[in-house]
Amino acid sequence: MYSELVREHYLHPRNVGTLPNPSGTAMVKSPFDSDTVLVTLRIEDNRIADIRFKCVGCPVAIASSSIATEMVVGKPVEEAYALSKEDVAAALGGMPDYKMLCSNLSPDAIRQAIDDWRARAREDTVFTGG
């Protein structure tokens, strides 16, 4: 039913955990089931220097989060922000449509973590008078 890449990333997920003092953080929960993804990332020189995730969910949710983090690490922020659910599904060799809705949460979490980083940067500028 699932591709070999889904199985591989589910059984051996990459970038699992949380980063201390992250630049941005986001948690996204599926509106359809209990799948939930937490993303923490560090941005340096406008690039994703490091990224970690924690996921409670089905094999596809875990595999999607794992491969999405691999896809954006080292990338410019704007490129990481543009990562789509279709990009993640294609990288995993495809997934059923219904899994796109409930389990492919990582692109949304990555965008929200980047938005969090941007909001923090604006706050720092306001508070430091920049």
C-alpha atoms as one frame of an Amber mdcrd trajectory, in Angstrom:
protein
   0.000   0.000   0.000   2.770   2.468   0.918   5.995   3.035  -0.971   9.299
   1.691   0.283  10.315   5.296   1.120   7.289   5.703   3.378   8.254   2.519
   5.189  11.895   3.592   5.442  11.117   7.051   6.845   8.520   5.609   9.219
  10.867   2.950  10.593  13.958   5.202  10.608  12.767   8.824  10.797  15.342
  11.569  10.402  15.610  14.811  12.395  13.447  13.636  15.302  13.377  15.756
  18.449  13.303  19.427  19.339  15.953  22.116  19.089  16.959  24.119  22.139
  16.351  27.848  21.646  14.806  27.501  18.169  14.367  30.434  15.806  10.795
  29.294  15.142   8.323  26.729  16.427   4.945  25.451  15.230   2.499  22.714
  16.097  -0.076  21.572  13.560  -2.901  19.157  14.268  -4.995  17.414  11.655
  -8.625  18.537  11.608  -9.607  14.962  10.690  -7.802  12.766  13.234  -5.245
  12.912  16.025  -2.127  13.336  13.840  -0.033  16.187  15.266   3.364  17.554
  14.206   5.665  19.852  16.175   8.464  21.550  14.216  11.358  23.511  15.672
  13.911  25.122  13.377  16.999  27.270  13.481  17.523  29.877  10.809  20.948
  31.361  10.121  21.824  33.673   7.228  18.281  33.255   5.862  18.706  29.471
   5.528  17.273  26.552   7.463  20.382  25.644   9.455  18.687  22.889  11.454
  15.209  21.453  11.867  13.619  18.851  14.126  10.165  17.368  14.427   8.053
  15.360  16.810   5.014  13.588  15.457   2.154  11.656  16.944   0.364   9.940
  14.134   0.191   7.259  11.532   3.157   5.983   9.493   2.474   8.502   6.709
   2.478  11.431   9.146   5.832  10.348  10.558   7.350   9.589   7.142   6.102
  12.894   5.710   7.606  14.850   8.583  10.905  13.009   8.268  11.339  13.550
   4.539  10.079  17.154   4.668  12.769  18.059   7.193  15.388  16.492   4.937
  14.028  18.445   1.975  14.379  21.871   3.624  17.521  21.675   5.744  20.171
  23.938   4.237  17.647  25.612   1.906  16.912  29.340   1.773  13.913  30.320
   3.883  11.764  31.204   0.857  12.449  27.849  -0.781  11.563  26.010   2.430
   8.419  28.123   2.770   7.322  27.060  -0.716   7.452  23.326   0.114   4.054
  21.864  -0.744   2.163  18.767   0.295   2.475  17.596  -3.293   6.286  17.982
  -3.108   6.396  15.829   0.026   4.051  13.206  -1.421   6.102  13.013  -4.628
   9.340  12.657  -2.646   7.784   9.690  -0.822   6.716   8.045  -4.070   3.088
   9.118  -3.740   0.374   8.709  -1.131  -3.377   8.231  -1.141  -5.442  11.431
  -1.464  -7.067  10.994   1.925  -3.603  10.907   3.540  -2.764  14.242   1.917
  -5.483  15.809   4.051  -4.882  14.183   7.416  -1.237  13.103   7.554   0.806
  15.392   5.318   1.038  18.168   7.917   4.752  18.946   7.780   4.712  21.621
   5.035   2.126  23.582   7.030   4.169  23.179  10.214   7.351  24.331   8.448
   5.591  27.439   7.077   4.125  28.247  10.487   7.533  27.829  12.161   9.022
  30.226   9.589   6.151  32.646  10.264   6.963  32.351  13.981  10.611  33.192
  13.243   9.529  36.226  11.208   7.226  37.407  14.002  10.025  37.037  16.556
  12.388  38.982  14.296   9.831  41.814  14.029   9.402  41.859  17.809  13.173
  42.008  18.316  13.391  44.943  15.898  10.602  46.811  17.702  12.046  46.185
  21.153  15.606  47.096  20.190  14.520  50.218  18.341  15.743  48.915  14.965
